[in-house]
Amino acid sequence: MGQIKLYANGGSRNHGCEAILRSTKKILDKNMCVYSIAQNEDLENKINEIMEIKENRNEDLKKGSLKYYISAINIKLFKSTLKNTEYIKKTFLDDVKKGDLYLSVGGDNYCYTGLEELGNLNTLINKRGARTVLWGCSVEPNVIKDEKVKKDLNTYSLIVARETLTYNALKENGINKSILCPDPAFQLDKIDLPLPKGFEENNTVGINVSPLIIGCESKKGSTMENYEGLIKHIIDTTDMQVALIPHVVWDNNDDRKPLRVLYDKFKDTGRVVMLEDHNCMELKGYISRCRFFIGARTHATIAAYSTCVPTLVIGYSVKAKGIAKDIFGTYENYVLPVQSLSNKDDLVNSFEWMKDNEDGIRKHLNEFMPGYKEKALQGKVEIDKLLDK
C-alpha cells in the first residue's frame, strides 16, 4: 500500500489551508505527509504534530545551463512548460514512489491562475507511477470547458468536488471520476478560548474581510464603504457587539490590514473588538459563539455554517455560491457577490434580510448540518478504495 501525500498546500498562515490539512487527517485517519511551500508557517501552526512536513522548494534553474535552454526551447517552440516544472520541482518529484496517492489539497486552485503548473505536476506524478486526487475542490465551470484543462482533470484518479456547481460542470464536460462531498473542513474540530472583553457570546456579529475580495470589486472603494456602513448600522440600530476576525495573515494578503482600518474607525464606541491571529480551530471556536457571521474567506464561513451560525458570504467565485446552494437550496440572499456591491447600503440590506430571517436560518442549519457534516466523511471510503487497488 502506498503512502498518502498532500501537495499544492499554500501554508498555514492561510487558516483555510490549515483547516484542510487538519480535517483531511481527521477524516482519512492515516499516516500522511504534506509537501509545503511554507514550512515555517506549518511548523508555527503545529501541523508537524499530526503529519510529517516536507519542504516543497523550487530548484534554481541557472541561466545559461543546459536545463535552462531545454526549458526555454520547449516553451518557445511547443508552448509547453512541462520541462520547466520537471526541473524546478525536481526534489519534490524525486520523492514520488510507485503506488503513492497524491492529494492536491489547494481546494480552489483551479479557480485561479497557475493551472499549468498544477496540470504539469499531475502529469509528472502519474508518469512516475503514483496516482493523483483533486481533493475538496471547486473549479470554475468556464475553466473546465478548456480542452487542455479537461484533459488534465481526466488524468486524476478521483476528483472530490465540494459543491454541486463544480460537480455538475465536471459531469457535463465528461469528467466522470468525480464524486460530490462537502469540504473536509466541515469536520474540523474547534477550540473554545476565553472570549476577549467586548465579545458577547451569542450577541456578537463576526465580520471578516479580505484584500482578495477588495481586489475583485467592480466599483473602487465599494467593499470598505459597505463594511463601514454595516458596522455603523449595527451600532446604531442593535445592541449587538462586532468582532473583526482575520482568517488569512500572509504578508501580501493579510485580512488584518482592512480589518484594522475598520477597527480604528469604530474602536472608541466600545462596541467593536479585533481578534489577533489564532489557529483555525481556535478561530472556529470564536466564530461558533457569534450570533451572525459575515465573511469573505471561504473557510471562515465554513466554520460558521458548520457551527450553525447564520452566515452571509461576500463571495467572488463558484465556491461561495455552490456551498451556499447545497446548504440552503439557493445562494440568493446567502451570498453577496463582491462584484455587485455598488450602493453603500447593499451589505446593510443583506444583513437586515438575514436578521429578519434569523430564526428560520438557524432552525434550518440545526436540522441540516449534522447530516451534511457526516457526508464529509464519505471521502475516506473512496480514498480507501483507491489504496486497495
Solvent accessible surface area in square Angstrom, and as a share of the most:
residue,aa,sasa,rsa
1,M,176,0.79
2,G,23,0.22
3,Q,66,0.29
4,I,3,0.02
5,K,6,0.02
6,L,0,0.00
7,Y,1,0.00
8,A,23,0.18
9,N,5,0.03
10,G,21,0.21
11,G,0,0.00
12,S,0,0.00
13,R,64,0.23
14,N,27,0.14
15,H,1,0.00
16,G,4,0.03
17,C,23,0.14
18,E,0,0.00
19,A,3,0.02
20,I,9,0.05
21,L,0,0.00
22,R,31,0.11
23,S,1,0.00
24,T,0,0.00
25,K,45,0.19
26,K,89,0.38
27,I,5,0.02
28,L,0,0.00
29,D,107,0.55
30,K,50,0.21
31,N,128,0.65
32,M,7,0.03
33,C,0,0.00
34,V,0,0.00
35,Y,5,0.02
36,S,0,0.00
37,I,112,0.57
38,A,15,0.12
39,Q,59,0.26
40,N,85,0.44
41,E,16,0.07
42,D,0,0.00
43,L,89,0.44
44,E,93,0.42
45,N,15,0.08
46,K,117,0.49
47,I,0,0.00
48,N,79,0.40
49,E,126,0.57
50,I,50,0.25
51,M,10,0.05
52,E,94,0.42
53,I,20,0.10
54,K,54,0.23
55,E,90,0.40
56,N,10,0.05
57,R,118,0.43
58,N,90,0.46
59,E,45,0.20
60,D,118,0.61
61,L,39,0.20
62,K,141,0.60
63,K,173,0.74
64,G,43,0.41
65,S,38,0.25
66,L,138,0.69
67,K,85,0.36
68,Y,66,0.25
69,Y,117,0.44
70,I,56,0.28
71,S,3,0.02
72,A,43,0.33
73,I,89,0.45
74,N,30,0.16
75,I,74,0.37
76,K,156,0.66
77,L,124,0.62
78,F,136,0.57
79,K,155,0.65
80,S,34,0.22
81,T,36,0.21
82,L,48,0.24
83,K,70,0.30
84,N,39,0.20
85,T,4,0.02
86,E,42,0.19
87,Y,30,0.11
88,I,28,0.14
89,K,8,0.03
90,K,93,0.39
91,T,58,0.34
92,F,3,0.01
93,L,2,0.01
94,D,90,0.47
95,D,34,0.18
96,V,16,0.09
97,K,112,0.47
98,K,171,0.72
99,G,26,0.25
100,D,6,0.03
101,L,0,0.00
102,Y,0,0.00
103,L,0,0.00
104,S,1,0.01
105,V,5,0.03
106,G,16,0.15
107,G,4,0.04
108,D,22,0.11
109,N,42,0.21
110,Y,3,0.01
111,C,21,0.13
112,Y,82,0.31
113,T,133,0.77
114,G,48,0.46
115,L,37,0.18
116,E,81,0.36
117,E,64,0.29
118,L,14,0.07
119,G,13,0.12
120,N,16,0.08
121,L,9,0.04
122,N,0,0.00
123,T,55,0.32
124,L,0,0.00
125,I,0,0.00
126,N,41,0.21
127,K,139,0.59
128,R,83,0.30
129,G,31,0.30
130,A,3,0.02
131,R,55,0.20
132,T,0,0.00
133,V,0,0.00
134,L,4,0.02
135,W,6,0.02
136,G,1,0.01
137,C,0,0.00
138,S,0,0.00
139,V,0,0.00
140,E,44,0.20
141,P,44,0.28
142,N,116,0.60
143,V,33,0.19
144,I,0,0.00
145,K,123,0.52
146,D,72,0.37
147,E,125,0.56
148,K,130,0.55
149,V,16,0.09
150,K,43,0.18
151,K,157,0.66
152,D,21,0.11
153,L,1,0.01
154,N,63,0.32
155,T,53,0.31
156,Y,0,0.00
157,S,29,0.19
158,L,12,0.06
159,I,1,0.00
160,V,3,0.02
161,A,0,0.00
162,R,3,0.01
163,E,0,0.00
164,T,29,0.17
165,L,47,0.24
166,T,0,0.00
167,Y,53,0.20
168,N,68,0.35
169,A,6,0.05
170,L,0,0.00
171,K,73,0.31
172,E,143,0.64
173,N,30,0.15
174,G,41,0.40
175,I,0,0.00
176,N,104,0.53
177,K,100,0.42
178,S,6,0.04
179,I,39,0.20
180,L,67,0.33
181,C,3,0.02
182,P,8,0.05
183,D,0,0.00
184,P,6,0.04
185,A,3,0.02
186,F,1,0.00
187,Q,23,0.10
188,L,17,0.08
189,D,76,0.40
190,K,89,0.38
191,I,69,0.35
192,D,77,0.40
193,L,51,0.25
194,P,119,0.75
195,L,47,0.23
196,P,44,0.28
197,K,194,0.82
198,G,31,0.30
199,F,11,0.05
200,E,87,0.39
201,E,92,0.41
202,N,96,0.49
203,N,22,0.11
204,T,0,0.00
205,V,0,0.00
206,G,0,0.00
207,I,0,0.00
208,N,0,0.00
209,V,0,0.00
210,S,1,0.01
211,P,41,0.25
212,L,61,0.30
213,I,0,0.00
214,I,49,0.25
215,G,69,0.67
216,C,45,0.27
217,E,30,0.13
218,S,84,0.54
219,K,102,0.43
220,K,193,0.82
221,G,40,0.38
222,S,1,0.01
223,T,0,0.00
224,M,34,0.15
225,E,73,0.33
226,N,0,0.00
227,Y,0,0.00
228,E,46,0.21
229,G,26,0.25
230,L,0,0.00
231,I,0,0.00
232,K,114,0.48
233,H,38,0.17
234,I,0,0.00
235,I,30,0.15
236,D,91,0.47
237,T,83,0.49
238,T,27,0.15
239,D,106,0.55
240,M,3,0.01
241,Q,19,0.09
242,V,0,0.00
243,A,0,0.00
244,L,0,0.00
245,I,0,0.00
246,P,2,0.01
247,H,4,0.02
248,V,2,0.01
249,V,5,0.03
250,W,55,0.19
251,D,114,0.59
252,N,140,0.72
253,N,25,0.13
254,D,11,0.06
255,D,0,0.00
256,R,55,0.20
257,K,119,0.50
258,P,11,0.07
259,L,0,0.00
260,R,105,0.38
261,V,73,0.42
262,L,0,0.00
263,Y,65,0.25
264,D,79,0.41
265,K,118,0.50
266,F,24,0.10
267,K,92,0.39
268,D,136,0.71
269,T,65,0.38
270,G,55,0.53
271,R,49,0.18
272,V,12,0.07
273,V,19,0.11
274,M,27,0.12
275,L,6,0.03
276,E,91,0.41
277,D,56,0.29
278,H,44,0.20
279,N,28,0.14
280,C,2,0.01
281,M,32,0.14
282,E,34,0.15
283,L,0,0.00
284,K,7,0.03
285,G,0,0.00
286,Y,10,0.04
287,I,0,0.00
288,S,20,0.13
289,R,28,0.10
290,C,4,0.02
291,R,63,0.23
292,F,0,0.00
293,F,0,0.00
294,I,0,0.00
295,G,0,0.00
296,A,5,0.04
297,R,22,0.08
298,T,17,0.10
299,H,21,0.09
300,A,0,0.00
301,T,4,0.02
302,I,1,0.01
303,A,5,0.04
304,A,0,0.00
305,Y,3,0.01
306,S,3,0.02
307,T,33,0.19
308,C,25,0.15
309,V,4,0.02
310,P,0,0.00
311,T,1,0.01
312,L,1,0.01
313,V,5,0.03
314,I,0,0.00
315,G,3,0.03
316,Y,37,0.14
317,S,14,0.09
318,V,10,0.06
319,K,12,0.05
320,A,11,0.08
321,K,63,0.27
322,G,0,0.00
323,I,4,0.02
324,A,0,0.00
325,K,73,0.31
326,D,34,0.17
327,I,2,0.01
328,F,30,0.13
329,G,62,0.59
330,T,59,0.34
331,Y,81,0.31
332,E,123,0.55
333,N,70,0.36
334,Y,25,0.10
335,V,11,0.06
336,L,27,0.13
337,P,41,0.26
338,V,0,0.00
339,Q,80,0.36
340,S,57,0.37
341,L,1,0.00
342,S,54,0.35
343,N,98,0.50
344,K,119,0.50
345,D,68,0.35
346,D,25,0.13
347,L,0,0.00
348,V,18,0.10
349,N,92,0.47
350,S,19,0.12
351,F,0,0.00
352,E,50,0.23
353,W,77,0.27
354,M,3,0.01
355,K,52,0.22
356,D,114,0.59
357,N,55,0.28
358,E,20,0.09
359,D,114,0.59
360,G,47,0.45
361,I,6,0.03
362,R,69,0.25
363,K,127,0.54
364,H,61,0.27
365,L,0,0.00
366,N,81,0.41
367,E,118,0.53
368,F,61,0.25
369,M,1,0.01
370,P,85,0.53
371,G,43,0.41
372,Y,14,0.05
373,K,59,0.25
374,E,107,0.48
375,K,101,0.43
376,A,2,0.01
377,L,63,0.31
378,Q,91,0.41
379,G,0,0.00
380,K,65,0.28
381,V,84,0.48
382,E,42,0.19
383,I,0,0.00
384,D,38,0.20
385,K,108,0.46
386,L,13,0.07
387,L,12,0.06
388,D,108,0.56
389,K,175,0.74
